[in-house]
């Protein structure tokens, strides 16, 4: 019989009574040991190691014994974690979800001996999945409410927090002009109109030793002090805030704050920027912008330029080594634009898929009350970067290096922070990197970008599937409010009662499945029609992932 290694974890919030010869931790451990002994016929064996956290709150994961236990789990030395009650493990639903994710990745289960909670059984896993589904739903509802509030407030011209643009300081829900910095902003706009090029403007600022003024974040941390980058200059010149406006998801509203740049000047700068953006220099290329133009280099640092070729009515875009494009060399790279843009978008999307890790990498000054907003904005941006020729992607990506077997994407930390609307700490870092294994395979004159799993780096989300998931979330939100029944909702929407039920259950798909559908990575057999068939979706997340995600076997 296979031995099942069981680790006992105990915790007590206060240190009161811990000095006693037999305390609460001992009582918990004794109960857990007795439970393990009762399962001896199943091969359960208690490990000798003691994992006691005395006098530590369950509201944090920063506990020495828990960290040691998680290290053992990661090293595959624990099969089951046994606790007296679930709240001994954690009192936070958010932390609970993180722990379960860690346990699942390691193939470890956990058991609560007093609550009949056992994830080694199918019923225990179902209960856990339901708990996590509702926890996830609550987070999403909270995020939606925050997004709606932000949108409504910005429509009224309010400033909704974050680091104010250079030249402004926060004033409750508005902004006031910092005249010392405003003079610099006016000078940038005037110089750009005179020079007509951001590259020339950057060179002139460098020669004149003009740097970003040092400022303090709302949290009291220093920022600025370095030279202007082209990305920062573009960001300033395009920022509608300087014209007395507030922008939100492509819609511009009249702001409550005063303008630093008058409307005619701002309009003239926007017109000049539109005329000089790479990829928009001719009428023929206007419809096919290349968001990574000027950002891609090969392993030797040689730039790749954006170009295109027409075949009939089809236009095919490429990124080509400059020497190859200009005829100065016979060798170089020629990469289909859509493939490299999709791969880069995937890497950036992966960064936004883990908001707290992204916050740490970019040194965001995240306050506790901003965590829900951070998750909401990351969710939105992870969708925005996948849009064709995404301006969000163009703004965030600093450089892409295409090597023989690896593609490395460098993102501008400041632009990430601005996109999220959260201030950054000045820790000296300017970019964050993410890499993936990919190789270039020659096909005729062109090179195809193939990822390490053999898949060409290109995928398009199924719009009907995405719409179905959005509809599922919307209907569940309506039903959860309790204002109308499923039958009444069916009448209102002009569908059957059973269809409402079948669609609404899709609001509780496994997060990995939902993420794959949004990215266009689900199995080809997964369609809007197949998901709305009665009984088509399994209750357990593991089964859902096995049935709907490529590369997973149904066990």
Helices and strands as residue ranges (DSSP letters): E 4-12, H 24-38, G 40-42, E 44-46, E 51-54, H 64-74, E 80-83, H 86-89, H 93-106, E 109-112, E 117-118, H 122-155, E 168-171, E 174-177, H 179-195, H 198-207, E 215-216, E 222-223, H 230-238, G 240-243, E 245-248, E 251-254, H 263-276, G 283-285, E 296-298, E 304-311, E 314-321, H 322-326, E 334-336, H 337-352, H 355-361, G 368-370, H 371-384, H 391-396, E 397-402, E 406-412, H 413-420, E 431-443, E 446-451, H 463-481, H 486-493, H 497-504, G 505-508, H 511-519, H 528-531, H 541-548
